Amino acid sequence: MGTTEDQRRKFEALDRDALQKHQLASLNRLLAKVLPQNEFYAHKLSDCKIPLENIDELDFWPTTIKEELQPATADPFVANRTYPTDHYVRYHQTSGTRGRPLVVLDTATDWKWWIDCWKFVLDAADIKTHDRVLLAFSFGPFIGFWSAFDALQERGVMAIPTGGMGSLARLEMIRRAGATVLFCTPTYALRLAEIAREHQIQLEQLPIEKIVVAGEPGGSVPSIRARIESAWQATVLDHAGATELGAWGYPDTQRRGLHVLESEFIAEFISVATGRRAESGELSRLVLTTLGREGAPLVRYQTGDLVRPDWSHAADNRFVLLEGGVLGRADDMMIIRGVNVFPSSIEQILHSFPEVVEYRMTARRRTAMDELMIEVEDHLMQPARIAEELKLQLGLSVEVHCVPAMSLPRFEGKGKRFVDERNETSTNEA
């Protein structure tokens, strides 16, 4: 198993008909192999016609949601696994930022598939054997950049782990090891920049040339990307993945957003407005089907991500483009005075103010409407100018307050800058 760069380029160049034929064959092959042993999907797809004759037949199949994957018994592992536990060699779990963590297992074959998916990211970032890549994450059970680490080693690239290190020690490691590439979350790239300022470290004098980010919106958001690039004097590249799915998205050459890795995933887009198949450019809920993960397959998985698909882009890579990357989470969308607003849209505006160091957004519900309050650490202590820009760009009056420096939390992994109290508020009012 394994793909060469030429093979990956051939997949990217397939026209839509050829790509769907490849996807159809891959899905039928996967189902034929796993359904005899996968009780979860044998039951869930029992009324579906298998094998599929056309990829469009998926429209009539049931979707899968994250809550279904939680085991119903004392068994700690995901419900959709195919084999007995002794077939698995990798143990990872979701971050738990949205409910109880899922424990997801991978076979050796599945892990190789993960690494092959990551090669598309490495290609897009043009990472070569002479690079030295520092991975700034904890190396705990959260999937983080584990597959990236192994993909780098397979490519012959020096991979530098920094689990357990503090931020200052990681900055020193970059200098000492001569790291040319940094892998981290967008939040942590900004946090490292903040630590560097506090200790009079000149980031532009460090050897970092590229920063590959994931885990949260930011790498495809122009203002956030620009802020990271300005601080580091390095190029920022985005990618997307999930513990239960795999590494499914990687940046396009012009950094307008993310390509879905359609040779390994079937992507469907459900219009937020109509609930039907979305048109190009329409705000949509992303649904993914894995094509290479035998040990824990997912069919029509509702990711919860909101995106805008674009099939009309003129590029050598014909995989669907998600303009602006992942725009936000469906369950984070707020309705403020009749206007749909996403935390990522607000973050983009906040990051346009270089004096804003950190922030926190709190959503509450009053009657049928949501309201939003924003706290900012602002060197200028002028919240009115921020509120004015939010009103100009969003058409909304938002409450903005300044708080003391260093009073808001900092994050190494996924940032938790959006506090959703809407359900709590609704319960109290009831």
C-alpha positions, 0 to 999 in steps of 0.5 A: 500500500502507498501512493507516489506523488505521480499517483496523487497528482493523477487522482487530483487531475481526474474529471468528475465522472472518472473521480466518481467511478473511482469513489464508487469502486472504492466504496463497494470494495470497502463495504464488501470487505467490512460488512460481514464483520461490522455489526454497526453498519450491517444493521444500519445499512440493512435496507440499502441496496449493496453494491451501489450502481451509482454514487448518487444512490448515497442520497437515500442512505442514512447518515451517521452522527457522532453520538451513534459512535459512542459505545452503548455498553461498558466497551470503551471503544467506538461502536463502528469498529469492524474487528476484535480489539486485538486487530488494532495497533493505534489508540486515540481519542477525540478532544472532548471539547463537545461532549464525552471523548470518543476512543477510536482505534486503527489497524496497521493498515488503517494507519498506513492509510492515514499516512497516505492521506497526510502525504497530500498535505506534505505535497501541498506544503512542499515539504522536502527531505532537507526540511526539519519539522517541529511538532508543537503538540502534547503527543497524548491520546488526542490524534493531533499530529501523530499521523503527520509525525509518521508521514514525515518520517516515511518521507525522510524528513527530520521530525522533532517532537516537543511533547511536555515542553513549555512554550519558551523551551519550544522556541529555543528548540526551534533555534537549536534544532534549526527547524524550518517548518512548524506544525501547530494550531493557529491559536498556538502559533499566535501564543508562541508569538506572544511568548516571543514578544514577552522574552524579546525573541525576534521570531523573524530571526528563527529559521521557520519558513512554513507553519502548517496549522489545523484543529480550528478555523484560522489557517484559511481565514485571511486576517488570522493567517496574515497575523500569524505570517506577519509575526513569524515572517513565514507562510501559513498552510491549513489542513483539516482532519478528525480523529474519527475520520482521518486527514481529509483536507489540504490547502490549494496552491493559492491558499483560498481554502481547502481541497477535500481529498476526494480520492479517499473521501466522498464529500456531500454538501447539504444546503443549510437553507434548503436541506437539499444537495447544495449548489456551488458557493452555497453555505453547506453542512459537510458530510463525509464517507471514508474510503480506506479506513477498514477498522472503523469506517464511516458512511455519510458522517455528519461532520458538523462543519459548515463550508462553501463548496466550489466545483468551478475553480480553474486549477490542475487540482480538480478536487472540490475546493472549500473556499475559506476552509471550514467556516465554523461549526453548525452548532456554533451558529448564532442568530443575533437579531435575525442575522446568522453569525459564526464565531469564525466570522467574528474572530476574523474581525478581531484578528484585524486589530493588531492590538488585540492580544486575546479574546473570549466570546460568550453567547446567551439566549434571550427569548428566541434570539441569541445575544453576544458579549465579547471580552478583549485584551486590548493594548489600546483599551478602546473597545468602542472601535472594535464594536464599531467595526463589528457593526460595520462588517456584520450589521450588528451591535455587539457588546465589547468589554476590555479586560486586564492583560493576561486575564483570559486563558491561553491555549496550546491545542484547540482554542476555547474562545467561544463560550456557549451558554445558550442551552444553560440560559434557556434551561434557567428561563424555562 
